[in-house]
Amino acid sequence: MDTNSKIYVAGHTGLVGSAIMKALMRHGYKNIVTRTHAELDLQDARATDAFFEKERPEYVILAAARAGGIQESITYPTEFLLENLTIQNNVIWSAHKNKVKKFLFIASSCMYPRECPQPMKEEYLLTGPLEPTNEGYAIAKIAGVKLCEYISAQFGEHFISCIPCNIYGEGDYFDTLRGHVIGSLIVRMHAAKIDGAKSVSVWGTGNARREFLFDEDLAEAVIHLLERYDSAEPVNVGSGTDISIKELAELVKKIIGYEGEIIFDTSKPDGMPQKLLDVTKIESRGWKHAIALEDGLIRSYSSYQMKPRAA
């Protein structure tokens, strides 16, 4: 892959896709192709085929997905499964038919079994039942990884997958319903600080442990894999360290300067007890995360403060 290679980033306006766009430009890649959802509906197989036939990208990064926090996953499991399957199938198959040089599918650590041994190694996929709260999303992502593996094996093509941990960053969904845990915490604690609220409620017991990676770090890993990794076997991408939700909430509280109380709503689910990736494979190939969690949270909060909000 050289700096003039034609690269299609599907989902370039989202949290992950926008970070990948910035990273590609930092690395000097000039020939990047994008389409907004309004310009190209990836759930439309004919439109997706027509796009690939016209543009003929050499490299494809699939960051487009129906994503959201635990509340959305519980409420809309059908959409999370069906929409993601449709997007993946259309983009992956069109890329195959148009003979791209390399395809990278961005999966998710929620694919691992609920009671998975920690840290989670790539070979632990499909060894036990999934976490019910995001099962639809997880099944779709598993299907995407397996389709890439099958195409690689059957046709001798380079269709690779990475499995990131929980991603956050400056392009996050800062939304209490659609947002992931960090984006949601930032919104609610900032509002509580402004309003002088005495407490902020957080889902679950606070004991669940999660691993977080700044979006810029994931983007660097994606480029690293595109340039240096050809195996069909998926590869974990993470920081290799985790933190409890209680500790995370306290850290966000400190950064925002909120002085009220954090109350954990134990009537709400924790999700998986722990999600920590074994990142031995990618670190042995020369990549390691660069941005510490507190530094990333400070940058995320600064980004949120600069975003326009409705009056």
C-alpha positions in Angstrom: 0.0 0.0 0.0 1.5 3.4 -1.0 0.3 6.9 -0.4 -1.5 7.0 -3.8 -3.5 3.8 -3.2 -7.2 4.3 -3.5 -8.8 3.7 -0.1 -12.5 3.6 0.7 -13.5 4.3 4.3 -17.0 3.2 4.9 -18.5 5.0 7.8 -16.1 8.0 7.7 -18.2 10.3 9.8 -18.6 8.1 12.8 -16.4 7.8 15.9 -14.0 5.3 14.4 -14.2 6.3 10.8 -13.5 10.0 11.4 -10.4 9.0 13.4 -9.2 6.7 10.6 -9.7 9.6 8.1 -7.4 11.8 10.2 -4.8 9.1 10.6 -4.7 8.3 6.9 -4.1 12.0 6.1 -1.4 12.2 8.8 0.3 9.3 7.1 0.2 11.0 3.8 -2.5 8.9 2.1 -4.1 11.2 -0.5 -6.5 9.1 -2.5 -9.4 8.5 0.0 -12.9 7.8 -1.2 -15.9 8.4 1.0 -19.7 8.6 0.8 -22.2 9.9 3.3 -25.3 7.9 4.2 -27.3 10.3 2.1 -25.1 9.6 -0.9 -24.9 5.9 -0.5 -27.1 3.6 1.6 -24.9 0.6 2.3 -28.1 -1.5 3.1 -28.9 -1.1 -0.7 -27.0 -4.0 -2.4 -27.4 -2.6 -5.9 -26.3 0.9 -4.9 -23.3 -0.6 -3.1 -22.4 -2.7 -6.1 -22.6 0.3 -8.4 -20.4 2.3 -6.1 -17.7 -0.3 -6.1 -17.9 -0.8 -9.9 -17.5 2.9 -10.5 -14.8 3.8 -7.9 -12.8 0.5 -7.9 -11.1 1.1 -4.5 -7.9 -0.9 -3.9 -8.3 -1.0 -0.1 -11.4 -0.9 2.0 -11.9 -0.2 5.7 -15.4 -1.1 7.0 -16.1 1.2 10.0 -19.8 1.7 9.1 -22.2 0.0 11.6 -25.4 0.5 13.6 -23.9 1.1 17.0 -25.0 2.4 20.4 -25.0 2.0 24.1 -26.5 -0.8 26.3 -30.0 0.8 26.3 -30.2 0.9 22.5 -28.8 -2.6 22.2 -31.5 -3.9 24.6 -34.3 -2.0 23.0 -33.5 -2.6 19.3 -31.8 -6.1 19.0 -33.5 -6.8 15.7 -32.2 -3.6 14.1 -28.7 -4.2 15.5 -28.6 -7.6 14.0 -30.3 -7.0 10.7 -28.8 -3.7 9.8 -25.3 -4.7 10.6 -25.6 -8.0 8.7 -27.0 -6.2 5.7 -24.2 -3.5 5.6 -21.5 -6.1 6.2 -22.7 -8.5 3.6 -23.2 -5.8 0.9 -19.8 -4.1 1.4 -17.8 -7.3 1.9 -19.3 -9.1 -1.1 -19.0 -6.0 -3.4 -15.4 -5.7 -2.3 -14.7 -9.3 -3.2 -16.5 -9.1 -6.6 -14.4 -6.0 -7.5 -11.2 -7.7 -6.4 -9.9 -5.2 -3.8 -6.3 -5.8 -2.7 -7.1 -5.8 1.0 -10.2 -5.4 3.1 -10.3 -4.6 6.8 -13.4 -5.4 8.9 -13.7 -3.7 12.3 -15.4 -6.0 14.7 -16.0 -5.7 18.4 -14.9 -7.3 21.7 -18.6 -8.0 22.5 -18.2 -11.0 20.3 -16.4 -12.9 23.1 -18.4 -15.2 25.4 -20.0 -13.6 28.5 -18.0 -15.8 30.8 -14.8 -15.6 28.8 -11.5 -16.2 30.5 -9.5 -13.0 31.0 -7.6 -11.5 29.2 -9.5 -12.6 26.1 -7.4 -14.3 23.4 -8.5 -14.4 19.8 -9.0 -18.2 20.0 -11.7 -17.8 22.7 -14.2 -16.6 20.1 -17.3 -18.9 19.8 -16.4 -20.9 22.9 -19.5 -20.0 25.0 -22.8 -18.1 25.2 -22.8 -14.3 24.4 -23.8 -11.5 26.7 -27.6 -11.1 26.2 -27.7 -7.3 26.4 -25.8 -6.9 23.1 -26.2 -10.3 21.5 -27.7 -9.0 18.2 -24.8 -6.7 17.6 -22.3 -9.4 18.6 -23.8 -12.1 16.3 -23.6 -9.6 13.3 -19.9 -8.9 14.1 -19.1 -12.6 14.4 -20.7 -13.2 11.0 -18.6 -10.4 9.5 -15.4 -11.9 10.8 -16.3 -15.4 9.6 -17.2 -14.1 6.1 -13.8 -12.4 5.8 -12.1 -15.6 7.0 -14.1 -17.7 4.4 -13.3 -15.4 1.5 -9.6 -15.4 2.4 -9.5 -19.2 2.6 -11.8 -19.9 -0.4 -10.5 -17.2 -2.8 -7.0 -16.5 -1.5 -7.8 -12.8 -0.9 -6.7 -10.6 1.9 -9.8 -10.0 4.0 -8.7 -9.3 7.5 -10.5 -8.3 10.8 -9.6 -6.5 14.0 -11.4 -6.7 17.3 -11.1 -3.5 19.3 -12.1 -3.0 22.9 -14.4 -0.1 23.9 -13.6 2.9 21.8 -14.0 6.5 22.9 -12.7 9.8 21.7 -13.3 13.3 20.3 -15.8 12.0 17.7 -17.8 10.1 20.3 -21.6 10.0 20.5 -22.2 12.5 23.3 -25.7 11.3 24.0 -27.3 9.7 27.0 -29.3 7.2 25.0 -27.2 6.4 21.9 -23.8 7.1 23.5 -21.4 4.5 24.8 -20.4 4.6 28.5 -17.8 7.4 28.3 -19.8 9.7 26.0 -22.9 9.2 28.2 -21.0 9.9 31.4 -19.5 13.1 30.1 -22.9 14.4 29.0 -24.6 13.6 32.2 -21.9 14.8 34.6 -21.4 18.0 32.6 -25.1 18.7 32.8 -25.2 17.9 36.5 -22.3 20.3 37.1 -24.0 23.1 35.2 -27.4 22.5 36.8 -25.9 22.0 40.3 -27.5 18.6 40.6 -26.7 16.7 43.8 -26.3 13.3 42.1 -25.7 11.4 38.9 -27.1 7.9 38.3 -24.9 5.3 36.6 -26.2 2.0 35.4 -25.3 -1.2 37.2 -23.2 -1.9 40.3 -20.1 -0.1 39.1 -18.1 -3.4 39.5 -18.0 -4.4 35.8 -14.6 -3.9 34.3 -13.9 -2.5 30.9 -10.9 -1.7 28.7 -10.9 1.6 26.8 -8.9 2.8 23.7 -8.8 6.3 22.4 -10.1 6.5 18.8 -6.8 7.9 17.5 -5.0 4.8 18.8 -7.4 2.5 17.0 -6.9 4.4 13.8 -3.2 4.0 14.1 -3.7 0.3 14.6 -5.9 0.0 11.5 -3.2 1.6 9.3 -0.6 -0.6 10.9 -2.6 -3.7 10.1 -3.4 -2.6 6.5 0.3 -2.1 5.9 1.7 -5.1 7.7 -0.9 -7.8 8.5 -2.3 -10.4 6.0 -3.6 -13.3 8.1 -7.3 -14.1 8.0 -7.2 -14.7 11.7 -8.7 -11.7 13.6 -6.5 -9.7 15.8 -7.3 -7.9 19.1 -6.7 -4.2 19.4 -6.7 -2.6 22.9 -4.7 -1.0 25.7 -4.2 -4.3 27.6 -5.5 -2.7 30.9 -9.0 -2.4 32.3 -10.8 -0.3 34.9 -14.1 -0.7 36.8 -17.1 1.4 35.8 -17.0 2.9 39.3 -13.4 4.0 38.9 -14.1 5.3 35.4 -17.1 7.4 36.7 -14.9 8.9 39.5 -12.2 9.8 36.9 -14.7 11.5 34.6 -16.2 13.3 37.7 -12.7 14.6 38.6 -11.9 15.8 35.0 -15.3 17.6 34.7 -15.1 19.1 38.1 -18.5 17.7 39.3 -18.8 17.8 43.0 -22.0 15.8 43.5 -22.6 12.1 44.3 -22.5 9.1 41.9 -25.3 6.7 42.6 -25.2 3.3 41.0 -28.6 2.0 39.8 -28.3 -1.8 40.6 -31.7 -2.5 39.0 -30.0 -1.9 35.6 -27.6 -4.6 34.1 -23.9 -4.5 34.2 -23.4 -6.4 31.0 -20.4 -8.6 30.8 -18.5 -8.8 34.2 -15.2 -8.1 32.5 -13.9 -7.4 29.0 -10.1 -7.3 28.8 -8.3 -8.2 25.5 -5.1 -10.1 25.2 -3.1 -7.8 22.9 0.0 -10.0 22.6 -0.5 -10.6 18.9 -0.7 -7.0 17.7 2.0 -5.8 20.2 4.3 -8.5 18.9 3.9 -7.1 15.4 5.0 -3.6 16.5 1.9 -1.7 17.5 1.1 -0.4 21.0 -1.4 2.2 22.2 0.0 5.6 22.9 -2.7 7.6 24.7 -3.4 7.1 28.4 -7.0 6.9 29.6 -7.0 10.1 31.6 -5.3 12.0 28.8 -7.9 10.7 26.3 -10.8 11.6 28.6 -9.5 15.2 29.0 -9.4 15.5 25.2 -12.8 13.9 24.8 -14.3 16.4 27.4 -12.6 19.3 25.6 -14.1 18.2 22.3 -17.6 17.9 23.9 -17.4 21.4 25.3 -16.6 22.8 21.9 -19.5 21.0 20.2 -22.6 23.2 19.5 -25.7 22.2 21.5 -29.3 23.1 21.2 -30.4 26.0 23.3 
